[in-house]
Amino acid sequence: MAVWIDEDGVIVRPAESASIERSPLRDMDIPDGLPERMDRTFREVKSIPDHADEYRAAITDWVHRGAASRFALTPDEVVARSLPRGADEARAAACFELGEHLRREVDHDAAVPWWREAHRLHPANWTYKRQAWTLVTTPEGATENDLMQGPNDVYEGNWLDDVIASGGGAAYTVEPQL
C-alpha cells in the first residue's frame, strides 16, 4: 500500500495497492511436478496485476512536477477516491488493533478471538487475514514468515482458497488509478 503526502503534510494520493518493483515471482518458471496446491498458488501469484513501471513513473513525475503533476490529486479527489469506512469496517479496525495489542502484550492466543471478529466484520481486508494466517502458519523460531499462509485450525480461510473465492490473483488487489 502507498499513500502520497506532500511537503505540507497534505495527502495527494489516498491509500492504494502499489509497488515500484516487479516481483521476481512474476518471472519465475513454475517447475513441473509441484504439489497441486503449491502449483496453483504460484499461478495465482503470477496473475496478480503488475503496475510497478507505471507507478514508479507516476511517482517520478510527481517528484519533478509537484502539485502540477497529473498524478497529484486535489483534496476533493483524494476524498472521493478513498474507500468509505462503514460501521462494520470501523469495528473491524478496532478489533484488529485490540488483537494486535493483546498479541504484543499477552500472547498470540489472546489475539485470536479479536482477529476472528475483524475477519468476520471486514472479510475483504487482506491485511487482517494475512497477519493472522502468517502468525499461525509460521513455525515458532522461524527466521522468515510463511508466505503460503495455508489452511490452519485457528482461522477460517487461507490465502489460496480466499484468493480463488474472490476471483483469483487478477482480482487480488485494487489497482491504482493512474
N, C-alpha and C positions, 0 to 999 in steps of 0.2 A: 504494500500500500504506500501511496505517496500523497503528500499534501504540499502545495507550494505556498510559501509565506514570503512576502517581500520585506524589504529593509525596514518598513514602518510597522511590521508585525501584522499586516493585513493578509488574509488568505486570498490568494488569486487563483487557486485551483483546489477544489474540495478533495477529500479522500477518494482515491481511485486505484484500481489494480494497476500496477506499473512496475516495469523493470527496465533498466538501461543496458542490461547484458543478456544476451541469448543464453538460455540454459544449455549446457553441454549434453543434457539428456535428450534434447530435441534431435541431435545429430548422431546419437549413439545407435549402432546397429543392435537390433534385438536378436540375441542368439537363439538358434533353434534348440528345441528340447527343454525350454524352461517349464517349470510347473505352470499350469494354465492360469492360475491367479496372478502370478508374477508377470507372465507374458501380457495379460490383459491390463495390468497396472501400467506397464511400460507403454503400451499402445495408447492408453488414455492420457498419460503424461505428455506423450508426443503430440497429441491432438489439442492440447491447451493452446489457445491463440498466443502468438508471439508478436508483440509490437515494440520490442526493445529498440530497434533502429529509429523508428518514428518517434518514440517517446524521448529518446536521447536527443534527437534533432529538435524537438519542441523545447526541451529544457535549454539547449544551446541558444535557440532563437530568443527565448525569454531572457537569458543572461545578457545577450547583446542588445536587445531592444527594450527591456524592462516593460513598463506598462503599455508601450506601443506594440508589443508582440501580440500577434493574433491568438496566441495561446493563453495569454493572461486575461482572466475574466473579471468583469465588474463585480462588486459585491452582490448585486441582484442576481447575476448569472451564477455566482457561487452558491447562493441560497437555493436557486431553482434547481441546480444540479445535485445538491446534497440530498442524500436519501432521507426521507422522513422517518422519524422515530415515534412510533405509537406507544401506547401504554405497555403492551407485551414486550416490545423491544427494550424499553426503558427498564422494566423489571428484570429482563434477561441480563442486561448490563450490570445491574446491581447484584444479581445472583452470581454472575461470573466473577465480579470483583470480590465479593464476600468469599467465594470459594478460593480465589487466589490468595486472599489474606489468610484464610484458615490453612491452606497448603503450606504457606511460609511459616506461620506461627505455631501450628499444631502438627499436622501431618497430611499426607495425601488423602487418606480415608475421610478426614473431616471435610474436605472439599467436594467429594463425590456427590452428595445429595444436592448441593448448590449448583454444581455444573450440570447435573442431570436436569435440574429445573431450567437452567439457562438454555439447554438444548431444546427442551420442550417448548419454551416460550418463543424462541427465535431459531427455528430449525434451519434457516437459510444461512446462519452465521458460521462460516467455516473456521474462523478463529477460535470460537468457543469449542467446537468439536475437536479440532486438531490439537489444541492444548491438552484437552482431557485424554484423547486417544494416545498421544505421544507419551504422556506420563504413565499410562497403563501398559503400553506395549514396549517401552524401552526398559531393558533389564537394569536392575539396580547396579550402579557402579560403571555402567557403560560410558564410554568417552564421547559417543555421538548419539543423537536421538534416532529412534526408529522412525524412518520416514514412510515406511509401508503402512503403518497405523492400521493393522489388520483387525479382524474380528477379535473381540475380547468378551469376558464375562461381566464387565463392570458397566459398560455403556451400550445403549442400542446403537447400531450402525457402526460403520468403519469407513475409511477413506474410499476404497474402491467401490463398495456397494452404494455408498451415498453419491459418489460422482456419477455412476451409471444411472441411478434413480433420478438424478437431476438433469439428465440429458447428455451425459458423457463429458469428456475433457473439453470439448469445444464449448460447452456451456458452463465450465467451472468458474470462470471469473467474469466480472462485469468489465467489459472492455472500455478503455479510456476513450472519451470523445475528444479527439484531437482536431 
